[in-house]
């Protein structure tokens, strides 16, 4: 059996759960947001909470109550301890009143540190549903790094979802995991604004994606269905946090006008690639070059990329004009580079470097 520790952090005490915690656990697991991501608690009774808190020591798991000021505020654990491989999985949840405090990351970091020091672990991993952005942020703040995804590995929030895998190693640096793509609220030049795409943008994004002109240049020329677009929109925040892609919605007059994506194609050497499209109702008004300039400046200055590329069909005159108006320079042609609705097509390769930026702010 593993003796459960008592761990102290600047704001918390992590201790073995006690029968007296059952009432607080029962109240917490009635919260719809908690049940949304931990559906095993759906319909939980007082007896279920009592039984959960009464669990004793185990040879393969350690579970602790998270307390703040003496009050129970959540639960964290190490489970599936594999002594031969020196690995374990982890998990956590907070009661509604404790969320937004950073308690979960503080507790998780302390528990992981104890696991490395006292159990001799080399790796601790955890899983978070693709739509559970708060849990992903907790993992990153606690020093866990995004590693990949398991397709449709869990059923939560009412449907099957991908699970994202995070891990922390014994010798990983202390502190939060590095974030290649920083958070951003809104970028604007006073005429057009861009902000991170949201799940609520799915219907408007879908209308943009099924437009014949968009399909013509899409690398997946079959028109997508709404459900597929909704799934992609749900995963936007997760891909941003994982550092693989930043997808922006273009907003004009409060309405969704199109999107721009920045894919981190070669982040180790500072290279990203942009893609963009406008909703048919907003074309021809000069919005895209402004939006593209905003995102490209952000990528080069705030993200710190050295080079942002764009690949545009050689006969896509409107998109080429947009890229060049935003400051991209032509470099060459890649033959038969992309698949399209009418077959593979050649693309013009364009790029913008930090040295290409003008001293004037975007939109100036």
C-alpha positions in Angstrom: 0.0 0.0 0.0 1.1 3.6 -0.7 0.9 5.8 2.4 -1.1 8.9 1.4 0.9 12.1 2.2 -0.1 15.5 3.5 1.3 18.1 1.1 1.3 21.9 1.6 1.6 24.6 -1.0 1.4 28.4 -0.5 -2.4 28.3 -0.5 -3.5 24.7 -0.2 -3.2 21.6 1.9 -3.6 18.2 0.1 -4.5 15.5 2.5 -6.2 12.0 2.5 -9.9 12.3 2.0 -12.1 11.7 5.1 -15.7 10.6 5.6 -16.4 14.2 6.7 -15.7 15.3 3.1 -18.7 13.4 1.7 -21.2 16.2 2.0 -18.9 18.7 0.2 -18.2 16.1 -2.5 -21.9 15.4 -3.0 -22.7 19.1 -3.4 -19.8 19.6 -5.8 -20.8 16.7 -8.1 -24.3 18.0 -8.6 -22.7 20.8 -10.7 -23.6 20.3 -14.4 -20.2 21.5 -15.6 -18.4 18.9 -13.5 -20.7 16.1 -14.7 -20.3 17.3 -18.2 -16.6 16.2 -18.2 -16.9 13.5 -15.5 -20.1 11.7 -16.5 -19.4 8.9 -14.1 -20.7 11.3 -11.4 -24.0 11.8 -13.2 -26.9 10.9 -10.8 -24.5 10.5 -7.9 -26.2 10.0 -4.5 -25.0 10.8 -1.0 -24.2 7.2 -0.6 -21.9 7.4 -3.7 -20.1 10.3 -2.2 -19.7 8.6 1.2 -18.3 5.5 -0.5 -15.9 7.5 -2.7 -14.5 9.3 0.4 -14.1 6.1 2.3 -11.7 4.5 -0.1 -8.5 3.4 1.7 -4.9 3.2 0.6 -4.0 1.4 -2.6 -0.9 -0.2 -4.1 -1.5 1.5 -7.4 -3.2 4.9 -6.6 -3.0 7.9 -4.3 -6.0 10.2 -4.0 -6.1 13.4 -2.0 -8.5 16.1 -1.0 -7.6 19.6 -2.0 -8.4 22.0 0.8 -8.1 25.8 1.1 -8.4 27.5 4.4 -9.4 24.1 5.8 -12.4 23.8 3.5 -12.7 21.0 0.9 -12.4 22.4 -2.6 -11.5 19.5 -4.9 -9.9 16.2 -5.5 -6.6 15.1 -7.2 -5.0 11.8 -7.7 -2.3 9.6 -9.1 -3.6 6.3 -10.5 -2.5 3.3 -12.5 0.9 3.3 -10.9 3.3 1.2 -12.9 6.4 0.6 -10.8 8.3 -1.4 -13.5 8.0 1.5 -16.0 7.9 4.2 -13.3 4.8 5.9 -14.8 1.4 7.0 -13.5 -1.7 8.8 -14.7 -3.2 11.8 -13.0 -6.5 13.6 -12.7 -8.3 16.4 -10.8 -11.5 18.4 -10.3 -12.6 21.5 -8.4 -15.8 22.4 -6.8 -17.6 25.3 -8.6 -16.8 27.9 -6.0 -13.0 27.2 -6.3 -12.7 27.5 -10.1 -10.7 30.3 -11.6 -8.4 30.4 -8.6 -5.5 28.4 -10.0 -5.9 25.8 -7.2 -6.1 22.8 -9.6 -2.7 23.6 -11.2 -1.1 24.3 -7.8 -2.4 21.0 -6.4 -1.4 19.0 -9.5 2.1 20.4 -9.6 2.6 19.6 -5.9 1.2 16.0 -6.3 3.4 15.4 -9.4 6.5 16.7 -7.5 5.7 14.3 -4.7 5.3 11.4 -7.2 8.7 12.1 -8.7 10.5 12.5 -5.4 8.8 9.8 -3.3 7.5 7.2 -5.7 10.5 7.4 -8.1 8.2 8.1 -11.1 9.8 9.2 -14.3 6.6 10.2 -16.2 3.1 11.3 -15.2 0.5 11.7 -17.9 -3.1 12.9 -17.9 -6.0 13.1 -20.4 -8.4 16.0 -21.1 -11.4 15.9 -23.5 -10.8 18.1 -26.5 -13.6 20.4 -25.5 -12.5 20.7 -21.9 -10.3 23.8 -22.4 -10.2 24.6 -18.6 -8.6 21.3 -17.9 -6.1 21.7 -20.6 -5.0 25.1 -19.3 -4.6 23.5 -15.8 -2.3 20.8 -17.2 -0.1 23.4 -19.0 0.1 25.6 -15.9 1.2 22.6 -13.9 4.1 21.9 -16.3 2.5 19.1 -18.3 3.2 19.3 -22.0 0.8 18.5 -24.8 1.9 15.3 -26.6 -1.0 14.2 -28.9 -4.5 12.9 -29.1 -6.4 9.7 -28.8 -9.3 9.7 -31.3 -12.8 9.4 -29.9 -11.4 8.0 -26.6 -14.1 9.3 -24.3 -17.8 10.0 -24.1 -18.5 13.2 -22.3 -20.5 16.4 -22.9 -23.1 14.1 -24.6 -21.0 12.7 -27.4 -17.8 10.9 -28.3 -14.7 13.1 -28.2 -11.0 13.0 -28.8 -8.8 12.9 -25.7 -5.7 15.1 -25.5 -2.6 13.6 -23.9 -0.4 15.7 -21.6 2.7 14.5 -19.7 5.3 15.8 -17.3 8.7 14.1 -16.9 10.9 14.1 -13.8 13.5 16.3 -15.4 11.1 18.8 -17.1 11.8 22.4 -16.0 9.8 23.7 -13.1 6.9 26.0 -13.9 4.3 26.1 -16.6 4.8 24.3 -19.9 6.0 26.5 -22.8 3.2 27.9 -25.0 4.3 28.4 -28.6 1.0 30.3 -29.3 0.2 33.0 -26.7 -3.3 33.9 -25.8 -4.8 36.9 -27.6 -8.1 38.7 -27.1 -8.8 40.9 -30.1 -6.5 42.5 -32.8 -7.9 45.5 -34.7 -6.8 48.2 -37.0 -9.9 50.3 -36.3 -11.7 49.0 -39.4 -11.6 45.2 -39.0 -11.0 43.0 -36.0 -9.8 39.4 -35.6 -10.3 37.3 -32.5 -9.9 33.5 -31.7 -12.6 31.5 -33.4 -15.3 30.2 -31.0 -17.6 27.2 -31.0 -20.4 29.6 -31.7 -18.9 30.6 -35.0 -19.5 27.1 -36.4 -22.7 27.9 -38.4 -21.2 31.0 -40.1 -17.9 29.2 -40.7 -19.8 26.4 -42.3 -21.6 28.8 -44.7 -18.2 30.1 -45.7 -16.8 26.6 -46.2 -19.6 25.3 -48.5 -19.4 28.3 -50.8 -18.4 27.0 -54.3 -15.4 29.4 -54.5 -14.1 28.1 -51.1 -14.6 24.5 -52.2 -12.7 25.2 -55.4 -9.5 25.9 -53.4 -10.1 23.6 -50.5 -7.7 20.7 -50.1 -10.7 18.7 -49.0 -13.0 19.4 -52.0 -16.0 17.4 -50.8 -18.4 19.9 -49.1 -18.2 19.4 -45.3 -21.4 18.8 -43.3 -22.4 21.0 -40.4 -21.6 18.4 -37.8 -18.0 18.1 -39.1 -17.6 21.9 -39.0 -18.9 22.0 -35.5 -16.4 19.4 -34.4 -13.6 21.4 -35.9 -14.8 24.6 -34.2 -14.9 22.8 -30.9 -11.3 21.8 -31.3 -10.0 25.3 -32.2 -9.1 26.2 -28.6 -7.4 22.9 -27.9 -5.2 23.2 -31.0 -4.3 26.8 -29.9 -3.3 25.6 -26.5 -1.3 22.7 -27.9 0.6 25.2 -30.1 -0.2 23.6 -33.4 -2.6 26.2 -34.9 -4.2 29.6 -34.2 -7.5 30.1 -35.9 -9.0 33.6 -36.0 -12.5 34.8 -36.9 -12.6 38.0 -38.9 -15.3 40.4 -37.5 -16.7 43.3 -39.3 -19.6 45.3 -37.8 -20.0 42.7 -35.2 -20.6 39.9 -37.7 -18.5 36.9 -38.7 -16.8 37.7 -42.0 -14.3 35.0 -42.5 -11.3 33.3 -40.9 -7.5 33.2 -40.9 -5.5 30.2 -39.6 -1.8 30.2 -38.6 -0.4 26.7 -38.7 2.8 26.1 -36.9 4.4 24.1 -39.7 8.0 24.2 -38.4 7.9 25.9 -35.0 11.4 24.7 -34.0 12.9 26.9 -36.7 10.3 29.7 -36.5 8.1 29.0 -39.6 4.4 29.1 -39.8 1.8 29.2 -42.6 -1.3 31.2 -43.1 -4.6 30.2 -44.8 -7.6 32.4 -45.2 -11.1 32.7 -46.6 -14.0 35.1 -46.6 -17.7 34.5 -46.3 -19.3 35.4 -49.7 -21.2 38.3 -48.3 -18.1 40.1 -47.2 -15.9 39.8 -50.3 -14.7 42.8 -52.3 -14.5 45.2 -49.4 -10.8 45.0 -48.6 -11.3 43.3 -45.3 -9.0 40.3 -45.8 -5.8 42.1 -46.5 -6.3 44.1 -43.3 -7.1 41.0 -41.3 -4.2 39.1 -42.8 -1.8 41.9 -41.9 -3.0 41.9 -38.3 -2.5 38.2 -37.9 0.9 38.2 -39.7 2.3 41.0 -37.6 1.1 39.2 -34.4 2.8 36.0 -35.6 6.1 37.7 -36.3 6.2 39.9 -33.3 4.2 38.3 -30.5 4.6 34.6 -31.5 8.2 35.3 -32.5 8.2 33.5 -35.8 10.9 34.4 -38.3 8.9 33.6 -41.4 5.3 33.3 -42.3 4.4 31.6 -45.6 1.3 31.4 -47.7 0.6 29.1 -50.6 -1.9 30.4 -53.2 -3.2 28.8 -56.4 -1.5 30.3 -59.4 -4.9 31.3 -60.9 -6.4 32.5 -57.6 -6.0 36.1 -58.5 -8.0 37.5 -55.7 -6.1 35.6 -53.0 -2.8 36.6 -54.6 -3.7 40.3 -54.6 -4.8 40.0 -50.9 -1.5 38.4 -49.8 0.6 41.0 -51.7 -1.5 43.8 -50.4 -0.8 42.5 -46.8 3.0 42.6 -47.5 3.8 39.1 -48.7 6.4 38.6 -51.4 6.3 36.0 -54.1 9.1 33.5 -54.1 8.3 30.8 -56.6 5.9 28.1 -57.7 5.3 24.6 -56.4 4.0 22.4 -59.2 0.9 20.2 -58.4 1.3 21.1 -54.7 -2.3 20.8 -53.5 -5.4 18.7 -54.3 -8.5 20.7 -55.3 -12.0 20.2 -56.7 -10.7 20.0 -60.3 -7.5 18.1 -59.4 -4.1 19.0 -58.2 -3.0 22.5 -58.9 0.2 24.7 -58.8 0.6 27.2 -56.0 2.6 30.4 -55.7 4.7 30.4 -52.5 4.8 33.8 -50.8 6.3 34.8 -47.5 6.7 37.6 -45.0 9.8 38.1 -42.8 10.3 40.2 -39.7 12.5 42.4 -41.8 9.6 43.0 -44.2 7.5 44.7 -41.5 7.1 48.4 -41.7 7.4 50.7 -38.7 3.7 51.7 -39.0 1.3 49.7 -37.0 -1.1 47.4 -38.9 -3.8 49.6 -40.5 -1.7 52.7 -40.1 
